Amino acid sequence: MSIGPAGWAYRDWSGIVYPKRKPRGWHEAAYLAQYFDTVEINTSFYQPLQPKHCQQWIEWVSANPDFLFTAKLWQKFTHETGATAEDERSVRAGFDVLQEAGKLGAVLLQFPFSFHRTAENIAYLKKLLRRFGGYPLVVEVRHASWNDKDFYEMLHELSVGFCNIDQPVIGRSLEPSETTTAAVGYIRLHGRRYDTWFSNDPETSPAERYNYLYSQTELEPWAQRIRRVSQESESTFVITNNHYQGKGVVNALQLIHLITGAKVKVPDPLRRRYPEIEKIADAPSEEPTLFSS
């Protein structure tokens, strides 16, 4: 089982997750690999990964032999139509570097809430899954129309995983689940910002959708679901996507503690912003003087 945050390139993590002063040669992936066995690559959703960057990331996380990346498929395939063969080649170029190095745990096909279960969308999804069938695929859908036995059976037949999500349950939103359909189990926690989840207010920052810190009471049922998913799958990935100001990092560490019962290594900057995490830390802070960020 691997638990970690979604993405690493957030400006608001400086001084909260990451140190403000960074030594030469420092990289976010190498830093996070000290605390987690996985990180979901977010940039691959916006554009294909550059093979040279993938090779660099593999080197950055090499100190943690258990580390595996997961990566989102380019949104041109999941949020648009008309992706070309050249687009596919560009996507494969980066993914193949990770896969050949044994560092690609899963490829996530994340679809929007507007992607409903229709005959047309089912046909498109099947075609897409066969197109990228050489990778360990996982599908994330958000609309409740997909909560259907035939859909889960289709994923199972194609050896594709299902992404169990926590999201604000509004209208026909999918509710929390613990479904496994393939060797890869997957869970993503988005937070529960009901007020901003579907907001189109131009004055509201998009990051506010993920500005949510789960309480231990809210995490405990998910710890149970994660245990059950991991019992039914060969590998399980748990991703905290409530990234605003490092809240997903806090919750990922708390989940590791809840599931394993062990104390965890905690980044020193995170202790200052979220002192409640001190109680699960495996060692005292390396910085004896506390100061506000």
ABEGO torsion letter per residue (X at the ends): XBBBBBEABBAAABGAABBABBBBGBBAAAAAAAABABBBBAAAAABBBBAAAAAAAAAAAAABAABBBBBBBBAAAAABBGBBAAAAAAAAAAAAAAAAAGABABBBBBBBAABBBBAAAAAAAAAAAAAAAABBBBBBBABAAABBAAAAAAAAAAGBBBBBBBBBBBEABBBBBBBBABABBBBBBAEABAAAAABABAABBAAAAABBBBBAAAAAAAAAAAAAAAAABABBBBBBABABGGAAAAAAAAAAAAAAGBBBBBBAAAAAABAAAAAABABBBABABBBBX
